[in-house]
Amino acid sequence: MGLVAGVDSSTQSTKVVLHDEDDLTVVGRGAAPHPQTYPPVSEQDPATWWSALGLALAAALADAEATPADVRAISVAAQCHGLVALDARDAVVRPAKLWNDTTSAPQMTRLLERMPAREWARRTGSVPTAAFTISKLAWLRELEPEAFARTARVLLPHDWLTFRLAGEAVTDRSEASGTGYFDAASGRYDHELLGLVDADVDWAPMLPTVLGPSSSAGTVSAAAAAALGLRRDTVVGPGAGDQHASALGLGTRPADVVYVLGTSGVVFTTSATSTHDETGTVDGVADATGGYLPLVSTLNAAKVTDTFARLLGVDHDELARLALAADPVGTPVLAAFLDGERKPDLPAATGTLAGLTNSTTREQVARAAIDGVLFGLVRGEGALAAAGADTSGRVIVTGGGARSAAYRQLLADATGATVHVSTSVEAVADGAALQAAACLHGDDVRAVRDARAAELLPDTEPRPGAASEELFARYLAAAEWRGGDRS
């Protein structure tokens, strides 16, 4: 059989999904974990991603009863923003700083003092935070100058994995647009912004080539073929950021609003035109088709309900049951900034549970935990609309949290809209596989998405009288109070 492989290298694990190259049906899946990291210091050795890729691919092939020789194309989607610094011999200089590492917040603050937020938004589409690669470069220069001096190549996590697969230093628009020094509208790196980090460095040879959405990065290198058993003529796609690949795998259309409930929380839509939000709430990044993917990303999503399930001494099914049984009248509200926060930009913040009384129930605390995650993203959807994005389409939920009936129901209640779910089990990896298929056959990735993406199905309707509007208003008051305290 002929197969295409989609890879999702996230903060927590690597997943590989194998599709039939012709009809793109799923024939095999595999996964392998990454070492866990927690803010404020969140770092991983890229070698663990490569090892996990090998294990996950082997598991997927075993599931499909196939061999590595059956894989005709592969593409990698991965966690965004992180910094992988390589030396002149392409060895990793130090562990990669991940998107949720907030230690570079002071450096980002100083960069914003030198270039106003409105100018960053105009030049790159986003006002960068500590998540963005440029802040991590500034951190490296200031805190580890010897490592910075050794750095000869700057890659993102998906760039590095593609580099290991094909031997070419390449990236794509979606990932480049999350660095803080790339303008997706013009398709160019902004060396003046990098000059704010170090004006004496020649940045041009250090940066990967930005490929088009359906442009191949080449074929598998001899070293990768030996390590993974793949054929040398296996095509390697340009890859993408995780949310950008998810949009492909879900088959989203313009104006659809996607809520992603994973390690981080994300709300995004797709657009043919760029957005430039001077408030810094909306990241005006590119998508994986040649368009744009304005999004709002929070640090705190499913981890919040993990924590509250632990505090209440229940599993996730029982947490969902408790939340759905809660009386909304008098339910407390949670500003869920447990790991600091990205949007709003509060890297040192902590969570606030407001409105507790002697009559507060376990059910209400469980609901507050889920609402706290969702309300931060509902506020993000409002910011998308305020930035000029069309958000009138379907509401779609994906990610690990989407498996919870409580998350789906409370999202429907909060938005007042029907919540749709996808038949895709691994939307990020599926999107990467669609890209790999497009590169293999020379097709436009948009055409492949429209013809082969997973089906979206209406799942949950809002409940009358669920009182989300009143709860949301109290959440905003609690979050703004907490947001005003930056100490």
C-alpha positions in Angstrom: 0.0 0.0 0.0 1.0 3.6 -0.4 0.8 5.8 2.7 1.2 9.4 3.8 2.2 10.2 7.3 1.1 13.2 9.4 3.1 14.0 12.5 1.9 16.0 15.5 4.9 16.9 17.8 3.2 18.7 20.7 4.5 19.8 24.1 3.4 16.5 25.6 3.9 13.8 22.9 4.5 12.9 19.3 1.6 11.3 17.4 1.7 9.8 13.9 -1.3 9.1 11.8 -1.0 7.1 8.6 -3.5 7.7 5.7 -4.0 5.8 2.5 -2.3 8.0 -0.2 -5.3 7.8 -2.5 -8.5 8.2 -0.5 -6.8 9.5 2.7 -8.6 7.2 5.0 -6.8 6.6 8.3 -5.1 3.2 8.5 -2.8 3.5 11.5 -2.0 5.6 14.5 0.9 5.7 17.0 2.1 7.9 19.8 5.1 8.4 22.2 5.4 10.8 25.1 7.8 13.7 25.7 9.3 14.6 29.0 6.8 16.9 30.8 7.7 20.6 31.4 6.0 23.2 33.4 6.3 27.0 33.3 8.0 29.3 34.1 11.0 27.2 32.9 9.7 24.9 30.1 12.5 23.3 28.0 13.0 20.1 26.2 15.9 18.4 24.5 15.0 18.2 20.7 16.6 14.7 20.6 13.6 13.5 22.6 11.3 14.7 19.8 13.3 12.7 17.3 13.2 9.6 19.5 9.5 10.0 20.0 8.9 10.4 16.2 10.7 7.1 15.6 8.6 5.3 18.3 5.3 6.8 17.2 6.0 6.0 13.5 6.9 2.4 14.4 3.7 2.1 16.4 1.5 3.5 13.6 3.1 1.2 11.0 2.4 -1.8 13.3 -1.2 -0.6 13.7 -1.5 -0.4 9.9 0.3 -3.7 9.3 2.6 -1.8 7.0 6.4 -1.2 6.6 8.4 2.0 6.5 8.8 1.4 2.7 5.1 2.0 2.3 5.3 5.6 3.4 5.5 7.8 0.3 5.3 11.3 2.0 5.5 12.7 5.5 4.9 16.1 7.0 5.4 17.5 10.5 3.2 19.9 12.5 4.5 20.9 15.9 4.2 23.2 18.8 4.8 26.8 17.8 7.3 29.6 18.7 10.0 27.6 20.5 13.7 28.2 20.0 16.1 25.5 18.7 19.6 27.0 18.4 22.1 25.1 16.4 25.9 25.6 16.1 28.0 25.7 13.0 28.0 21.9 12.8 24.2 21.8 13.3 24.4 20.4 16.8 21.9 21.6 19.3 23.5 24.3 21.4 21.2 24.0 24.5 17.7 22.6 25.3 14.9 24.2 23.3 12.9 26.9 25.1 9.3 26.1 24.4 6.3 28.4 23.7 5.1 28.2 27.3 8.5 29.1 28.9 7.8 32.5 30.4 11.3 33.3 31.6 11.9 35.7 28.6 9.1 38.0 29.7 11.6 40.7 30.9 13.4 40.6 27.6 10.2 40.9 25.7 9.2 43.9 27.8 12.4 45.7 27.0 12.0 44.9 23.3 8.5 46.4 23.4 10.0 49.5 25.0 12.3 49.9 22.1 9.6 49.3 19.4 6.0 50.2 20.3 3.3 47.6 20.1 1.5 49.2 17.2 4.6 49.0 15.1 5.1 45.3 15.9 1.4 44.7 14.9 1.9 46.7 11.7 5.1 44.9 10.7 4.4 41.3 11.8 0.6 41.1 12.4 1.2 40.4 16.1 2.4 42.1 19.3 4.8 39.4 20.6 4.8 38.0 24.1 7.2 35.8 26.0 5.9 32.9 23.9 7.4 34.3 20.7 10.8 33.2 19.4 12.3 36.7 19.3 11.9 37.0 23.1 13.8 33.7 23.6 16.6 34.9 21.3 16.9 38.1 23.5 16.9 35.9 26.6 19.7 33.7 25.1 21.8 36.7 24.3 21.4 38.2 27.7 21.5 35.2 30.0 23.7 32.7 28.0 26.0 34.9 25.8 28.4 32.0 25.1 25.5 29.9 23.8 24.2 32.8 21.8 27.7 33.4 20.2 27.8 29.7 19.2 24.4 29.9 17.5 24.7 29.6 13.7 21.1 28.5 12.9 17.8 29.4 14.4 14.9 26.9 14.0 11.5 26.2 15.4 10.5 22.8 16.7 8.9 21.7 13.4 11.7 23.2 11.4 14.2 21.1 13.3 12.3 17.9 12.8 11.9 18.7 9.1 15.7 19.4 9.0 16.3 16.0 10.5 14.1 14.4 8.0 15.2 16.1 4.8 18.5 17.8 5.7 17.1 21.2 4.6 16.7 24.2 6.8 13.1 25.2 5.8 10.0 26.4 7.4 6.5 27.6 6.3 4.5 30.8 6.6 2.4 29.6 9.5 5.4 28.9 11.7 7.5 31.8 10.6 4.7 34.2 11.3 4.8 33.3 15.0 8.5 34.2 15.5 8.0 38.0 16.0 10.3 38.8 13.1 8.4 37.7 9.9 5.8 39.6 8.0 3.3 37.0 6.5 1.7 39.7 4.3 5.0 40.4 2.4 6.5 37.0 3.0 9.7 38.5 4.4 11.8 38.3 7.5 12.2 41.6 9.3 15.9 41.9 10.0 15.4 45.3 11.7 13.4 43.6 14.4 16.1 41.0 14.9 18.5 43.9 15.1 16.8 44.9 18.4 18.2 41.6 19.8 21.7 42.1 18.3 22.4 44.6 15.6 25.9 43.2 14.9 24.7 39.7 13.9 24.2 38.8 10.2 20.8 37.1 10.7 20.1 36.2 7.1 22.1 32.9 6.9 20.8 31.8 10.3 17.1 31.7 9.3 15.3 28.9 7.4 13.9 29.3 3.9 10.1 29.9 4.0 8.3 27.5 1.7 4.9 27.7 0.1 1.9 25.6 1.4 2.4 22.8 -1.1 6.1 23.1 -1.7 8.2 20.0 -0.8 11.2 20.3 1.5 12.8 17.6 -0.6 13.0 13.9 0.1 14.2 11.9 3.1 17.9 12.2 3.8 20.2 9.2 4.0 20.6 9.7 7.8 16.9 9.8 8.3 16.3 6.9 6.1 18.7 4.8 8.1 17.2 5.9 11.4 13.6 5.5 10.5 13.7 2.9 7.7 12.0 5.3 5.3 12.7 5.2 1.5 15.1 7.9 0.2 12.4 9.0 -2.3 9.8 9.7 0.5 8.6 13.2 0.0 8.9 15.6 3.0 6.3 18.4 3.3 7.1 21.9 4.5 5.2 21.3 7.8 3.2 23.8 9.8 2.3 25.0 13.2 0.0 22.8 15.2 -3.1 25.0 15.1 -2.6 25.7 11.4 -2.4 22.0 10.6 -5.5 21.5 12.8 -7.4 23.9 10.6 -6.5 21.7 7.6 -7.5 18.5 9.3 -10.8 20.0 10.5 -11.6 21.3 7.0 -12.5 24.7 8.4 -14.0 27.3 6.2 -13.7 31.1 6.4 -15.7 32.5 9.4 -15.7 29.2 11.2 -14.6 29.7 14.9 -12.5 26.9 16.3 -12.0 26.3 20.0 -8.9 24.2 20.8 -8.8 22.7 24.3 -5.4 21.2 24.7 -2.3 22.0 26.8 -3.0 25.5 25.8 -6.3 27.0 24.8 -6.7 28.5 21.4 -9.6 30.2 19.5 -9.1 30.9 15.8 -10.7 31.5 12.5 -9.5 31.5 8.9 -9.3 34.6 6.7 -8.1 35.6 3.3 -6.8 38.9 4.7 -4.4 39.7 7.5 -5.2 41.2 10.8 -3.1 43.7 12.8 -4.3 44.0 16.4 -2.5 46.8 18.2 -3.9 45.7 21.6 -1.8 42.5 21.2 -4.7 40.2 22.0 -5.0 38.7 18.5 -2.0 37.1 16.8 -2.3 37.9 13.1 -0.5 34.8 11.9 -0.5 33.0 8.5 -2.3 29.7 7.9 -1.1 26.6 6.1 -2.9 27.3 2.8 -1.6 30.8 1.8 -4.1 32.7 3.8 -4.3 33.8 7.5 -5.3 32.4 10.8 -6.0 35.1 13.3 -6.0 33.5 16.8 -5.9 34.1 20.5 -3.9 31.7 22.6 -4.1 31.1 26.4 -1.6 29.3 28.5 -4.2 27.6 30.6 -6.7 25.1 29.2 -7.1 21.3 30.0 -4.4 21.5 32.6 -6.8 23.6 34.7 -9.4 20.9 34.8 -6.7 18.4 35.5 -5.8 20.4 38.6 -9.4 20.8 39.8 -10.1 17.2 39.3 -7.1 16.4 41.5 -8.2 19.0 44.1 -11.8 17.6 44.2 -10.5 14.0 44.2 -12.4 12.9 41.1 -11.7 11.6 37.6 -12.6 13.7 34.5 -15.9 11.9 33.9 -17.0 12.7 37.5 -15.8 16.3 37.1 -17.9 16.7 34.0 -20.9 15.2 35.8 -20.5 17.6 38.7 -20.1 20.6 36.4 -23.2 19.8 34.4 -25.2 19.3 37.7 -24.2 22.7 39.1 -26.7 25.4 39.9 -25.4 28.4 37.9 -27.0 30.8 40.4 -24.2 31.7 42.8 -21.6 29.7 41.0 -18.1 31.2 41.6 -16.0 32.3 38.7 -12.3 31.4 38.0 -9.7 33.6 36.4 -7.8 30.6 35.3 -4.3 32.1 35.2 -2.7 29.1 37.0 0.5 29.2 34.9 0.5 32.9 34.4 -1.2 34.0 31.2 -0.4 34.8 27.6 -3.6 36.6 26.6 -3.9 38.8 28.5 -0.1 39.1 28.8 0.4 38.3 32.5 3.3 35.9 32.8 3.6 36.2 36.6 -0.2 35.9 37.3 -1.9 33.2 39.4 -5.5 32.0 39.4 -8.3 33.7 41.3 -11.5 31.9 42.3 -14.0 34.6 43.1 -17.5 34.5 44.6 -17.0 31.6 47.1 -19.6 31.5 49.9 -20.5 29.0 52.6 -23.2 27.6 50.3 -20.8 26.9 47.4 -21.0 23.3 46.3 -18.5 20.9 44.7 -20.6 21.0 41.6 -20.2 24.7 41.4 -16.5 24.6 41.8 -16.3 22.0 39.0 -18.3 24.2 36.8 -16.2 27.2 37.6 -13.0 25.3 36.5 -14.5 24.5 33.1 -16.1 28.0 32.6 -12.8 29.6 33.6 -11.0 27.9 30.7 -13.9 28.6 28.2 -14.6 32.2 29.2 -11.0 33.2 28.5 -11.4 31.8 25.0 -14.9 33.4 24.6 -13.3 36.7 25.4 -10.8 35.8 22.7 -13.5 35.3 20.1 -14.7 38.8 20.9 -11.2 40.1 20.3 -11.1 38.3 16.9 -14.3 40.1 15.9 -13.1 43.4 17.2 -9.9 43.0 15.1 -12.0 42.7 12.0 -12.2 38.9 11.6 -15.4 37.3 10.4 -16.7 35.0 13.2 -20.2 34.3 11.9 -19.6 30.7 10.9 -19.8 27.4 12.7 -18.5 26.9 16.3 -16.1 24.0 16.3 -14.4 22.4 19.3 -11.3 20.1 19.2 -8.4 19.0 21.3 -8.4 16.6 24.3 -10.9 18.7 26.3 -13.4 18.3 23.5 -14.0 14.8 24.6 -15.7 16.1 27.7 -19.5 16.5 27.5 -19.2 19.3 30.1 -16.7 21.3 28.0 -19.0 20.9 24.9 -22.2 21.8 26.7 -20.8 24.8 28.6 -19.2 26.1 25.4 -22.6 25.9 23.7 -24.1 27.7 26.7 -21.4 30.4 26.7 -21.5 31.1 22.9 -25.3 30.5 22.4 -24.4 28.5 19.3 -24.5 24.9 18.2 -21.1 23.3 18.9 -19.7 21.1 16.1 -17.2 18.3 16.5 -15.0 16.6 13.9 -14.8 12.9 13.0 -11.1 13.4 13.0 -9.4 11.9 16.1 -6.1 13.7 15.6 -6.8 16.9 13.6 -3.3 18.2 13.8 -1.7 15.0 12.5 -4.5 14.6 9.9 -3.8 18.1 8.7 -0.1 17.4 8.3 -1.0 14.2 6.3 -3.2 16.3 4.0 -0.3 18.6 3.4 2.0 15.6 2.7 -0.5 14.2 0.2 -0.7 17.6 -1.6 3.1 17.7 -1.9 3.3 14.1 -3.1 0.9 14.6 -5.9 1.6 18.2 -6.7 -1.9 19.4 -5.7 -3.1 22.6 -4.0 -3.4 21.9 -0.3 -6.7 23.8 -0.3 -8.2 21.4 -2.8 -7.0 18.4 -0.8 -8.5 19.9 2.3 -11.8 20.6 0.7 -12.0 17.1 -0.8 -10.6 15.0 2.0 -10.8 16.7 5.3 -12.8 15.0 8.1 -16.5 15.6 8.4 -17.8 18.2 10.9 -21.0 17.3 12.8 -23.4 19.3 14.9 -23.1 17.9 18.5 -24.4 20.1 21.3 -27.1 22.8 21.5 -27.1 25.6 24.1 -29.4 25.1 27.0 -32.1 27.7 27.7 -31.6 29.6 31.0 -28.0 28.4 31.5 -27.1 31.8 32.9 -23.7 32.0 31.1 -24.2 35.7 30.3 -24.3 36.6 34.0 -21.4 34.2 34.8 -19.4 35.6 32.0 -19.9 39.2 33.2 -18.7 38.2 36.7 -15.8 36.3 35.1 -14.7 39.5 33.2 -14.8 41.5 36.4 -12.7 38.9 38.2 -10.2 38.6 35.3 -9.9 42.3 34.9 -9.3 42.7 38.7 -6.6 40.1 38.5 -5.3 41.4 35.3 -4.8 44.8 36.9 -2.5 43.3 39.5 0.8 42.7 37.7 2.8 42.3 40.9 
